[in-house]
Amino acid sequence: MSRTPRWSLSCSVAALLGSVAVVGACTGHLGDGPEPVVEVAASVCATGIHPGGAPIRRMTRFEYNNAVRDLLGDATRPADSFVAEEEALGFNNQATALGVTQLLAEQFMEASEGIALRAAKDWQKLLPCDPQKMGEDACAAQFVLAFGQRAFRRPLAEAESARLDQLYAWGKQQYDFSTGLQLVIQAVLQSGRFLYRVEMGMPDPVKEQSDVTALDSWEVATRLSFLIWSSIPDDELFDAAAKGALGDAAAIEKQARRMLEDPRARDAVANFHAQWLGLGRITTITKDAAIYPAYSPALRPLWQKETLSFLDHVVFDDAKGDVKTMLTAPYSMMNAELAAFYGVTGPKGAAFEQVSLNPQQRAGFLTQASLLAVNAKPNQSSPIHRGKFVREQLLCQPLQPPPNNVNIQPPEVDPKATTRDKFAQHSSDPGCAGCHTLMDPIGFGFEHYDGIGQWRDQDHGFPVDATGAISATRDSNGAFDGAVALAARLGESAEVRECVATQWFRFGYGHGEEKADACAMAQLQEAFRAADYNVKELLVALTRTDAFRYRQVVVAGK
Amino acid sequence: MKKLNRRHFLRGAGGVAIALPFLGAMSETASAAPFPKRFIAFFTGLGQVKSAWAPSGTETSFTLGPVLSPLAKHQSKLLVLSGIDMESAYHGPGDPHQQGIAHSLSGTELEVGNLFPYACDPTAMVGWGGGISVDQRLANQLGQKTKFPSLELGVQVQYTNVSSRFAYKGAAQPVPPEDSPYQLFTRVFGELTGDPAVKQRLRAQRHKVLDAVQDDAKSLALRLGAADKQKLEHHLDAVSSIAARLDAPREIGGVCALPDVGGEIDVYANDNYPAIGKLQMDLLAMSIACDLTRVASLQWTSTQAGKVFTWLGQSETHHSLSHSSLTDEARQSQLVAIGNWHAKQLAYLMDKLASFPEGNGTVLDNTMILWCTDIAQGQSHARRDMPYVLAGGAGGALKMGRYLQYAGDHHNNLLVSILNAMGVPDTTFGNPAYCTGLLPKLLG
C-alpha cells in the first residue's frame, strides 16, 4: 500500500553546484505547465470503436478474498498472507505489475487447500444436488459444472470439465468423495481462468473493424463485478450473462446502477480511496508523543476510518456526491474519541456519525487528520509532502524525485522558528526551487494543522502564516489563504475533476492511460462533465466507454 | 533448537552427519566437490564511505578498514574487490538508485515503461529491470533438486517498486523478497514436521492437482496474445517448479534442525531491524544447512526506505545521511557506523554457516556470498568503483583471503565470473556489450 518516501526535506546550495542539467529539467517542467492527460483530436474518436489496451489481469489480494467469499462463503480472507502486489501509479491492481512468482504460486496452492478443507465441512451448503439421492459421481459432475462456471465466470469447456471430473474420480477412488471434491476446488482456485480475467471477445469482429470485437455477456458480467465489487458476479449478473443479455449499453448501465446499491460497491470504492489517497501508510507512521501529547497509535485507524467513511458518505449518500463536495463539505464522520481529538461536540459512542465542522477551519478530506498526519513528519508538519500530495494525487502531475546528488537533510526542529520559515529555504535556493515551487507554496496553506492534523493558531509561539499559492495549473493559479480556501479553489477546478476521473480510469481499467486509450478517456471525461462530476455517475460512465464493452481481437501468439 | 529424527541420514567418515540428498546431488554439480555449492546475494543500499571501506596493504597482506573490520576473523575467507564499475548502470533509463539496484545482479538496462517516475528526466517513466539476475541464473542451474530453486529474504524491504527489487527471473519479472521470518518459517520449514503418512498423502494429491493446473494453463496459454501468453507462461513455470520439487528431500536431521523464531515481533517497526535481520539470517543459514535451497538472497531494506539506525544512536535516515557531503565528518562517521554494522551482520551469517560441519570443513567453505550495493557512495551516486566483497569458500573455486584492486573492469565480468566459480560455465552475462569476459585473477 505504501509508496517509497523518496522525498526528504531540504536542499543545500553547495551540494547542488554541478547539477545544472538536472535543475534545468525541473525548471523546464515548471515553465511549460501541464498538458491535459491525454490529447486526441475529436475527429479521431468520432468514427469507429476505440477500445484501447486490455491485458489479462491477475486478482489482487482484495479481489481474491472477495471472490472466495462470494464463491464459497469463505470469509477467512486467506489472501491476507499472500505476498504484496507490486505497485504502479500508486495502485496495486495494475495489470503490468502483477505477475506470479513461485512464492505466490505456492501461496495460491496452500490457500486453495485451506479453502477446500473448510468447504468440506458442509458439502450440503455447496452442492447443487443430493449425492445420496442422485449418486455421488453424478452429483460431483453437477458440482464441477456449477462451481466451475461461477469460478471461471463462464461455462466450462468440455476439456476443462473432463479434467476436473478426472481429478474428482482419482480423489474419490484413492480416498473418498469429499477428497475428490476438495481436489476439484483446489484445481479451480489455482487455474488461470479463476486467477486472471481472461477475455476472448465475441467470435466475430465488429462491422468494418476487423481488429475490434465486442465482449460477450460473460466477460461483460465479469468486468462489471470486478469494477464495482472487486469480486465475481452474483446470480443476477450470471443469469443475465447466460441469456446473453449484456450486449447493449442500456442493459449494462442498468446492472451497474443496481450493483452500486449493493454494500459490496462501498467496499470496492473504499479500496480505491485508500490507495488513491495513500491512506494505507497510516499504519506505519509514528509521531513524537513528546511534541504531540494528544497522539496515540490507536488514533491511526480512526483517522483512516474517518476519511473512508466521509468519502463513502459523499459518494453514496450525499445528494450531490461530486468532487466539489469531497473537497469542500463542512462536515465529517466521527465517533466520540475522534470528536474529542478534534475538539468538536456531537458523537457519544464508538459508532461514526456525521458531524458539522467549523467551516473556517475544515473543509472536505484535505483537512482531515489522516492526510495531514500521513503527509507530515513525526515531529512537525511537512509543507513539502502536503504540497506534493495535492500536486500528484489531485492534479495528476507526477513530480520527479529530487536530483540524486542533492544534500537533503531535514531542518532540525527549532523552537525559535516556524516550520514555514525553516522550509522556506527551498524557494530561495535556485537548485531546489524548480521543483519545490510546485509543492511548497501549496503546502504552506496547510500550516494551521500540526503534524497530527490538529488546528493551531500559533507555531512555536509565532502566529501561523497559512498563505499559499498555486502555480502551473490550467485553472487554479494564484494566491490563497489557508487550506479551506485552497479546497474551495480545487473544488472548482476542471483539472482536479479530470484528475479524479483519470485516477479512476487507471484503477478501474488496471493500466495507465496510453495513446490508444485517448478516445475512451475522452468519453469518460465527457460523461463526468455531463453528470456534474458526480462520482457514482463516473463509475457508471466507466461501464459505458468503448474500452469497457469492446477489446482488440485476440490473435493467439500475437 | 529441536533435533528430530535422524533416520534419513547416513553417517559419513569421521561421524559427520550427511544428508542423503547430497549423495544424489554429486553428479549434478559441475564441480568435483563432494558437496553442493551455494550462493547468497547480500544487498545493502546506498554504498559505503569509500575511505573507511577500503582495506590498506597489498593483495595478500592487507588490513581491513573501519567498515569491514568486523569481518577480520573471516579474512582468510574474503575477497575484497575495489575498482569495479557498474558500467551497465550508466546506460538505459532510470535514476541512479533504480539503475543501481536493478543492475546490481543483472547487468542489464531497465525497461522503458510507464510505471515509475525518476529523477533527472521529467518526461520519462521507467519500467522494471530488463533481465535475469545472477542468483536466478544460478537457481535455474543449481536449484533443480532442492525444494526451493532459490529463496529471497528481505529485512524491512517493504516497498513494492523498481527501487526495491534486485532479483529478477527475467525482464520485468521481479522476484519479491519475504520480509516476515514467521511466514518464511512456515513456508520453508512448515512441512518438515508432522506425520509422514499425512505428508505423503498431501504430496500425492498435490501432484494430481498441479498436473491438472498445468494442463489447464498450457491450453489457455495457446489461445492468448503474445504478451498475455508470456505472463501465463511465467505463472506456469512457477507451478511447474513447485510440481517438480514436491518429492525433493526435506527431513530434519544431522545439522538440519528446526530454527526457533521465538515470539512474534512487528516485522516493520524501525527498531526491530536488527532482530528481524538476525531471524532472517538464522532461517537462511538453516535453509541451506537443510539443503532446502542452494541459492538465496538477503536484501537489507530498500534503498530510500528511510531506515533510521537508532540502535547506533542515530536520528537521521540512512538515505538522508548518504546524501551528506564528504566533508561533513559527523554524518560521514554515522555512515561508517552503518557500514560497520552491516559488516557485523555478514560476519554473523558467516559464523552461522561455519557452524555447520560438512566433510572436512563447513558449509561456509562451499558457499559464496556476494555483498553488493546500488551505488558506490551516496554523495555522488556514482556507480563506479563499487565496494564489492565476496565471502565464503565457493568450494575452492576462488582463492580467498585477498584484496584485489581493479581499474574500471565491468561488473558484468564479476557476475559471469561468479557463475563460473559456481560451476556454470557461461561466457557472458547481462548485456554482452558490458561483459568482456572473466575478471582476471579472481578464479583460483
Chai-1 contact restraints between the chains, C-beta under 6 A:
chainA,res_idxA,chainB,res_idxB,connection_type,confidence,min_distance_angstrom,max_distance_angstrom,comment,restraint_id
A,T4,B,Y159,contact,1.0,0.0,6.0,A-B,restraint_1
A,T4,B,N161,contact,1.0,0.0,6.0,A-B,restraint_2
A,T4,B,S163,contact,1.0,0.0,6.0,A-B,restraint_3
A,T4,B,Q304,contact,1.0,0.0,6.0,A-B,restraint_4
A,P5,B,G306,contact,1.0,0.0,6.0,A-B,restraint_5
A,R6,B,Q304,contact,1.0,0.0,6.0,A-B,restraint_6
A,S8,B,S320,contact,1.0,0.0,6.0,A-B,restraint_7
A,V22,B,C120,contact,1.0,0.0,6.0,A-B,restraint_8
A,A25,B,P122,contact,1.0,0.0,6.0,A-B,restraint_9
A,H29,B,P122,contact,1.0,0.0,6.0,A-B,restraint_10
A,P55,B,D228,contact,1.0,0.0,6.0,A-B,restraint_11
A,I56,B,D228,contact,1.0,0.0,6.0,A-B,restraint_12
A,V83,B,P176,contact,1.0,0.0,6.0,A-B,restraint_13
A,A84,B,T160,contact,1.0,0.0,6.0,A-B,restraint_14
A,E86,B,T160,contact,1.0,0.0,6.0,A-B,restraint_15
A,E87,B,T160,contact,1.0,0.0,6.0,A-B,restraint_16
A,E87,B,N161,contact,1.0,0.0,6.0,A-B,restraint_17
A,A88,B,L115,contact,1.0,0.0,6.0,A-B,restraint_18
A,G99,B,Q173,contact,1.0,0.0,6.0,A-B,restraint_19
A,G99,B,K231,contact,1.0,0.0,6.0,A-B,restraint_20
A,G99,B,H234,contact,1.0,0.0,6.0,A-B,restraint_21
A,V100,B,H235,contact,1.0,0.0,6.0,A-B,restraint_22
A,V100,B,A238,contact,1.0,0.0,6.0,A-B,restraint_23
A,T101,B,V175,contact,1.0,0.0,6.0,A-B,restraint_24
A,Q102,B,A238,contact,1.0,0.0,6.0,A-B,restraint_25
A,Q102,B,S241,contact,1.0,0.0,6.0,A-B,restraint_26
A,A105,B,A238,contact,1.0,0.0,6.0,A-B,restraint_27
A,A105,B,V239,contact,1.0,0.0,6.0,A-B,restraint_28
A,A105,B,I242,contact,1.0,0.0,6.0,A-B,restraint_29
A,R163,B,A212,contact,1.0,0.0,6.0,A-B,restraint_30
A,L167,B,A212,contact,1.0,0.0,6.0,A-B,restraint_31
A,W170,B,K208,contact,1.0,0.0,6.0,A-B,restraint_32
A,L183,B,V209,contact,1.0,0.0,6.0,A-B,restraint_33
A,Q186,B,V209,contact,1.0,0.0,6.0,A-B,restraint_34
A,A187,B,V209,contact,1.0,0.0,6.0,A-B,restraint_35
A,A187,B,A212,contact,1.0,0.0,6.0,A-B,restraint_36
A,A187,B,V213,contact,1.0,0.0,6.0,A-B,restraint_37
A,Q190,B,V213,contact,1.0,0.0,6.0,A-B,restraint_38
A,S191,B,D216,contact,1.0,0.0,6.0,A-B,restraint_39
A,G192,B,A217,contact,1.0,0.0,6.0,A-B,restraint_40
A,G192,B,L220,contact,1.0,0.0,6.0,A-B,restraint_41
A,G192,B,L232,contact,1.0,0.0,6.0,A-B,restraint_42
A,P398,B,P117,contact,1.0,0.0,6.0,A-B,restraint_43
A,Q400,B,P117,contact,1.0,0.0,6.0,A-B,restraint_44
A,Q400,B,A119,contact,1.0,0.0,6.0,A-B,restraint_45
A,Q400,B,P122,contact,1.0,0.0,6.0,A-B,restraint_46
A,P401,B,A119,contact,1.0,0.0,6.0,A-B,restraint_47
A,P403,B,A119,contact,1.0,0.0,6.0,A-B,restraint_48
A,N404,B,P96,contact,1.0,0.0,6.0,A-B,restraint_49
A,N404,B,A119,contact,1.0,0.0,6.0,A-B,restraint_50
A,N404,B,H381,contact,1.0,0.0,6.0,A-B,restraint_51
A,N405,B,H381,contact,1.0,0.0,6.0,A-B,restraint_52
A,N407,B,H323,contact,1.0,0.0,6.0,A-B,restraint_53
A,I408,B,S320,contact,1.0,0.0,6.0,A-B,restraint_54
A,I408,B,H323,contact,1.0,0.0,6.0,A-B,restraint_55
A,Q409,B,S320,contact,1.0,0.0,6.0,A-B,restraint_56
A,G512,B,N114,contact,1.0,0.0,6.0,A-B,restraint_57
A,V554,B,G225,contact,1.0,0.0,6.0,A-B,restraint_58
A,A556,B,R223,contact,1.0,0.0,6.0,A-B,restraint_59
A,G557,B,A226,contact,1.0,0.0,6.0,A-B,restraint_60
A,K558,B,G225,contact,1.0,0.0,6.0,A-B,restraint_61
A,K558,B,A226,contact,1.0,0.0,6.0,A-B,restraint_62
